[in-house]
Amino acid sequence: MLTIEQIENAILQLPPEEMGELLEWFLDLDYQRWDIQLEKDIVKGNLDALAAEAIVVAKF
């Protein structure tokens, strides 16, 4: 397995177009993980208080 330092060095050697592809892939991965965590938090009820507060604020 590569170390973070090795990965960073490899990234710095990428041509600009490949850097853009990597960035797009990484952002997609981050969004997918965010969606999974959000769904877990919703199921657990972790966002219920925030949702209730938003409804109260929206009425004003």
Secondary structure, DSSP 8 states (H G I E B T S, - for coil): ---HHHHHHHHHTS-HHHHHHHHHHHHHHHHHHHHHHHHHHHHHTTTHHHHHHHHHHHT-
